[in-house]
Amino acid sequence: MTEIIKDYLNQIKMGAEQSYKNLAVFPVLSDYVIPFDYLTLDEALSEDLIEVVEVDKGGSVPELRVINKSGKMVLILDGEELVGAKQNRIVNTTILIPAMETVVIPVSCVEEGRWSYDTEQFHSEERIMAPMMRAAKASQVNFSLRQSGNFKSDQGTIWNEISAKASRRKAESDSMAMAEIYKKDQSNIHDYLENFAMVDSQIGAIFLINGTVVGMDCFGKPETFEKTFKKIIESYALDAIDWFDSKAESKTSKTKVNNFVKTANEAQVETHPSVGLGTDCRLDSNKCTGFALAHEDQVLHLSVFARESGGKKSKSSSRMQRFSSRRRGRI
């Protein structure tokens, strides 16, 4: 499986930098195209081809039930938010749901103050958790898989990080919902989104905030990145807004980006059976953390996040504290 990921990374090239304020995006270009088809979460929900519900009437915070009524597989991405039922959740890892099957998936709560039914079924408002929180969660899930074989996060840490972000952005709500942060900064997020665009053969992107590489999200074909482009850009924009630093280094270079790809290529890879179809590959080193989902020897989704230089592997991330200590301004 390590060779499959290395082969994937060795095929990519970097496009021309796009930037707005303190967010820089380097398109990841490749001829890599997986030979099978699937629906995205938003497609399947909008066409009523899947149902996402609590595992039972009483509910269980770290689990949800996905019922695929479609003849196609459905790809659900790490960090995608599911809204409704007893509380909003985000998905703990990328999952490929088999056609016409029901799968219980691992999730984390992003609405600490509510545990009562809003709707019977979950829906999508096309949001994904901001990358610095996703990075911390990925590290937590890696730790959990080593310890117990489960895709569990540190729920208390996630609540604390949402609370801190909501406080910084003045976006607290009665239920402490992550969604309120997005709503509060929607205008600023839209300004960022308007300044980035897809290019030919783009399967993903590497993102820098304040001149520092934050992470990358890449897919098995350009069509998937195109369908998820808006929500991924918005998630990185939210962190760019939160950690805006007018005095931070604004100059970026392909050297930083190429070094990050090399770091990802050199990371240790541990494999685990996926929650759905395929193999969940966990990437970890002192410089990065992340994962990839592979199916039939093809990479569907690869997410890698930068660690603080020389940082130790752990179940949480120090990036929030590091950026906090450097932060000097706010949009």
ZICORGI-V32218 format. One record per backbone hydrogen bond with DSSP energy under -1.0 kcal/mol. NH is the residue of the N-H (numbers start at 1). CO is the residue of the C=O. Records with the same first field share a line. If there is no record, write none. Layout:
NH = CO  CO
//
This chain:
5 = 1
6 = 2
7 = 3
8 = 4
9 = 5
10 = 6
13 = 29
15 = 27
18 = 25
20 = 23
23 = 20
24 = 208
25 = 18
26 = 206
28 = 204
29 = 13
30 = 201
34 = 220
39 = 73
41 = 75
44 = 40
45 = 41
46 = 42
47 = 43
48 = 45
49 = 44
51 = 67
53 = 65
63 = 60
64 = 105
65 = 53
66 = 103
67 = 51
68 = 101
69 = 49
74 = 97
75 = 39
76 = 95
79 = 91
80 = 77
81 = 127
82 = 89
83 = 123
89 = 82
90 = 108
91 = 80
92 = 106
95 = 76
97 = 74
100 = 70
101 = 98
103 = 66
105 = 64
107 = 62
108 = 90
110 = 88
113 = 175
114 = 111
116 = 86
118 = 85
122 = 52
123 = 83
129 = 79
134 = 130
135 = 131
136 = 132
137 = 133
138 = 134
139 = 135
140 = 136
141 = 137
142 = 138
143 = 139
144 = 140
145 = 141
146 = 142
147 = 143
148 = 144
149 = 144
152 = 150
155 = 153
158 = 154
159 = 155
160 = 156
161 = 157
162 = 158
163 = 159
164 = 160
165 = 161
166 = 162
167 = 163
168 = 164
169 = 165
171 = 166
176 = 173
178 = 110
180 = 177
181 = 178
182 = 178
183 = 179
184 = 180
185 = 181
186 = 183
189 = 185
190 = 186
191 = 187
192 = 188
193 = 189
194 = 190
195 = 192
196 = 193
202 = 199
203 = 28
204 = 28
205 = 217
206 = 26
207 = 215
208 = 24
209 = 212
210 = 22
212 = 209
214 = 207
215 = 207
216 = 304
217 = 205
218 = 302
219 = 203
220 = 300
225 = 221
226 = 222
227 = 223
228 = 224
229 = 225
232 = 228
233 = 229
234 = 230
235 = 231
236 = 232
237 = 233
238 = 234
239 = 235
240 = 236
241 = 237
242 = 238
243 = 239
244 = 241
248 = 245
257 = 253
258 = 254
259 = 255
260 = 256
261 = 257
262 = 258
263 = 259
264 = 260
265 = 261
266 = 262
268 = 284
270 = 282
272 = 280
274 = 278
277 = 96
279 = 294
280 = 272
281 = 292
282 = 270
283 = 290
284 = 268
285 = 288
289 = 305
290 = 283
291 = 303
292 = 281
293 = 301
294 = 279
295 = 298
298 = 295
300 = 293
301 = 293
302 = 218
303 = 291
304 = 216
305 = 289
306 = 214
307 = 287
311 = 308
322 = 318
323 = 319
324 = 320
325 = 321
327 = 323
329 = 244
//
